Amino acid sequence: MKRLLLLFLLILSCFQRSGLPSIEVYTLDNEKVNLSDYSRGKVLIYVWSRTCSGHSRDLKELPRLVSKYTVISYAVGMTPDEVKESYKQLGIRPNFLTLVDPAIKFNDYYPIVYLPSSYLFENGKLIRSGPGLIVQ
């Protein structure tokens, strides 16, 4: 029953909004950017926080996906410095974009049911989401 409810919430979140929301987030250099600026082509947003389990394994898989997608490591509830420290501790040198959302604004548009989770967009339209690292 609990799984059905979670599945329903994920499906519902797909219909609530379309496209990458206009959210002001930060790069690792603490520069402000807008998430909606990354709406072209296939975009994989991997949402994580250092407190979620499984993120270290998934983050190490992201580099192999950059040839197929615009890969965005999307850290929530953290600062750019905390993300850099997490990467350092995990031995990750990202070849993918990292955006930081300290206020977890993404959740206002696409409810985050699982951490970590992934959202796959094509030309700004959400085509798939789910727990952990998903790819098509």
Phi, psi and omega per residue, in radians:
M1 nan -0.755 -3.136
K2 -1.091 -0.701 3.126
R3 -1.126 -0.683 3.122
L4 -1.134 -0.691 3.112
L5 -1.120 -0.772 3.130
L6 -1.135 -0.711 3.089
L7 -1.085 -0.754 3.106
F8 -1.047 -0.759 3.130
L9 -1.110 -0.680 3.087
L10 -1.125 -0.777 3.125
I11 -1.115 -0.764 3.122
L12 -1.046 -0.699 -3.133
S13 -1.120 -0.502 3.114
C14 -1.173 -0.524 -3.083
F15 -1.635 -0.183 -3.084
Q16 -1.218 -0.727 -3.091
R17 -2.495 2.774 3.020
S18 -2.222 2.567 3.122
G19 1.530 2.916 3.087
L20 -1.346 2.219 -3.080
P21 -1.223 2.738 3.084
S22 -1.468 1.522 -3.115
I23 -2.088 2.282 3.058
E24 -1.431 2.114 -3.131
V25 -2.284 -3.117 -3.075
Y26 -2.117 2.600 2.982
T27 -1.517 3.084 3.088
L28 -1.157 -0.345 3.083
D29 -1.554 0.187 3.112
N30 1.160 0.439 3.058
E31 -1.559 2.460 3.105
K32 -1.413 2.307 3.048
V33 -2.400 2.973 3.134
N34 -1.964 2.272 -3.120
L35 -1.017 -0.623 -3.105
S36 -1.134 -0.252 3.098
D37 -1.185 -0.206 -3.070
Y38 -1.916 0.672 -3.022
S39 -1.539 -0.113 -3.046
R40 -1.525 2.491 3.078
G41 1.248 -2.744 3.114
K42 -1.575 2.147 -3.096
V43 -2.143 2.168 3.069
L44 -1.866 2.037 3.092
I45 -1.839 2.031 3.109
Y46 -1.785 1.906 -3.072
V47 -1.634 2.233 -3.086
W48 -2.663 2.923 3.005
S49 -2.522 2.730 -3.081
R50 -1.181 -0.223 3.139
T51 -1.558 -0.136 -3.107
C52 -1.541 2.595 -3.135
S53 -1.527 2.554 3.108
G54 1.629 -0.212 -3.068
H55 -1.183 -0.578 -3.098
S56 -1.138 -0.726 3.101
R57 -1.124 -0.799 -3.112
D58 -1.144 -0.754 3.141
L59 -1.036 -0.590 3.121
K60 -1.264 -0.318 3.099
E61 -1.509 -0.379 -3.060
L62 -0.992 -0.695 -3.113
P63 -0.992 -0.563 -3.122
R64 -1.302 -0.179 -3.097
L65 -1.682 -0.122 -3.047
V66 -1.182 -0.308 3.101
S67 -1.378 -0.332 -3.128
K68 -1.798 -0.482 -3.013
Y69 -2.399 2.806 2.794
T70 -1.422 1.929 -3.063
V71 -1.657 2.200 3.094
I72 -2.107 2.025 2.975
S73 -1.452 2.003 -2.996
Y74 -1.974 1.748 -3.082
A75 -1.552 2.227 -3.132
V76 -1.948 2.573 3.089
G77 1.158 0.410 -3.112
M78 -2.337 2.945 3.022
T79 -1.827 2.829 3.075
P80 -0.957 -0.699 3.126
D81 -1.119 -0.666 3.105
E82 -1.166 -0.639 3.106
V83 -1.162 -0.784 3.112
K84 -1.035 -0.708 3.116
E85 -1.140 -0.711 3.094
S86 -1.074 -0.786 3.105
Y87 -1.049 -0.749 -3.138
K88 -1.072 -0.799 -3.139
Q89 -1.115 -0.564 -3.129
L90 -1.550 -0.110 -3.115
G91 1.242 0.565 -3.105
I92 -1.762 2.244 3.002
R93 -2.014 1.642 -2.972
P94 -1.133 2.329 2.979
N95 -1.865 0.318 -3.122
F96 -2.194 2.858 3.141
L97 -1.290 2.398 3.037
T98 -2.094 2.205 3.063
L99 -2.089 2.535 -3.053
V100 -2.110 2.230 -3.107
D101 -2.130 1.448 -3.079
P102 -1.058 -0.565 -3.085
A103 -1.596 0.017 3.124
I104 0.971 0.802 -3.138
K105 -1.171 -0.465 3.131
F106 -0.960 -0.620 -3.127
N107 -1.081 -0.419 3.098
D108 -1.212 -0.398 -3.084
Y109 -1.857 -0.727 3.122
Y110 -2.300 1.727 -3.092
P111 -0.934 2.238 -3.133
I112 -1.521 1.804 -3.120
V113 -1.504 -0.611 -3.120
Y114 -2.176 2.555 2.934
L115 -2.229 2.144 -0.032
P116 -1.352 2.864 3.069
S117 -2.630 2.897 -3.114
S118 -2.266 2.615 3.105
Y119 -2.335 2.123 -3.122
L120 -1.870 2.119 -3.129
F121 -1.990 2.570 2.988
E122 -2.274 2.076 -3.073
N123 0.870 0.761 3.066
G124 1.510 -0.092 -3.097
K125 -1.857 2.273 3.093
L126 -1.185 2.180 3.138
I127 -1.998 -0.296 3.136
R128 -2.905 2.553 3.020
S129 -2.608 2.783 3.125
G130 3.082 3.058 -3.130
P131 -1.258 2.618 3.095
G132 1.211 -2.732 3.141
L133 -1.635 2.020 3.109
I134 -1.978 2.548 3.042
V135 -2.483 2.828 -3.095
Q136 -1.971 nan nan
